[in-house]
Structures are given as structure tokens and as C-alpha cells.
């Protein structure tokens, strides 16, 4: 994911997602959300439409800001036995427990891919 630093370059994306006025777009970097075993996949280079006003719930794909690096990560939110985790679609990456190490900043509403 791109860093959360403000940039002077602005690109607008047309989308069909029903989102709030605070929604924003990010371009995916890395392959942690690329599934090589089938199922849902968000490949590197995709643009995601993120809404910070949607409740993050089990099974939703979220963008979280990592406290250690101030970078964003894209993962699926998983709740299990009262604990919360960030789970990649790519099985070669680890599932991260949420323990004060990140802040969820929004829920992904749409993925835009170029061919």
C-alpha cells in the first residue's frame, strides 16, 4: 500500500461504489492480497475505493495504518473468539493479531483493475 503521507498529485477515479463524501482511493502495492489458490484476490496495481465511515466487521477487507511504520496495509478483518486479526489473501504472508499495533482507517468498497 502507499504510505499515508499527503501528496500534491491528485488522481480522480470514477467508480460505482455507494460511499460517503470522505471516501478515498489507494493503489495497491505488493502481493499480500493476491490469492494464488483461488477465491478473492486484489492484485498489485489495483485501485481500491475505501470508505472510513463504514463499520469494520468480520470478513470485510480493510485498510489499516501500522503504528510501527505509519504505512497502510490492506487485509481482511477476521474476528475469532473475541480476538481480531488482519489476514492476507496470499497464504505465504502471516496473519497479524490486532493488539494496539494498528488503526483501521476504512473498509474497501470496490476494487478497480486495469487490463
N, C-alpha and C positions, 0 to 999 in steps of 0.2 A: 504494500500500500504506500501511497505517497505520504510524506511527512505532513503534519498538520500545520506547518508554517504558512503564513499568509503569502500569497504570490500576487504579482501585479498582472500576470497573464490570466485572463478570464475566458473560458470557453463555455458557450451555452449549448445544451443538448435538448433536443426535442424528445419527449417521452410520453407514454400514455398512463403512467402511474398516477393514482389518486394520492397526492401528497400535500403536506402543509406548505405554507409560504417559507418555512425555514429549511426545506429540503435542499440537498446539495448533491453534487456528483463527484465521484473519485474514480481515478483509473487504477485498475488492479495491477500490482507488481508482484511477481513471484508466483509460485505454483502450489502453494499450500491449499488452495481451494479448487484445484484441478483434480477431478476424480479420474483415475486410470482404471477403475474397476466397475464402471457403470454408475448410474444414478445421477444425482445433481452434480453439476460442475460449473465453476466460474473460472475460466481460463485467464491467464495473464493477458493484459491488454484490454480486457473488458472494461466497460464503464458501468459503475453501479450508481443507482439513484437511491439516496439514503434519506430517511426522514427521522429527525431527532425527536419528534413528537409522538411516535408510536411506542407503545409499551413493549419492552424486550421480554419475550416469553420463550419457554422451552420450544426448541425446534426452529426458531427464527434465525435468520442469518443476520449478524450484527457487525458493526464497526466499533472497535474498542480502542481507546488510547492507552498505550502501555506506559505506566508511571516511570519505569526504568529508562526509557529511551525517548519519550514524548513522540513516538511514532504510532501510526494506526495499524491495526491488524484486522483482517476480515475472517470471521469464523462463525460456526453455528453454535448458538447458545444451547447447552444441554443442562437440564436440572435432574439430579438423581439423588434421592434420599436426603433432600434438603441442601445438598451441595450444588454449586453451579460451576460449569466448565465451558471453555471455548474449544470447540472441536473442529479440526480441519477436515475437508472432504478427501484430501490426499493422505492415505494411511501411512506414508513414510514420515509424517510430521506428528509430534506428540500432542495429546490433548492437554490443555493448560487449566489447572484449577484456578478459579477466581477467588482470590483471598486478599483483596485490597490492592492488588498489583495492577489493576486497570479500571478504567471508567468506560462504560458503554455509552457511546455518543449517538447511536442511531441504529435503526433497523433498515435493512435493504428491502426496497420495494420493487426494484426492477433491475435487470441486467441488460446492457446494450452491447452487442458484439458486432464487429465489422468482419466481413468475409474477404 
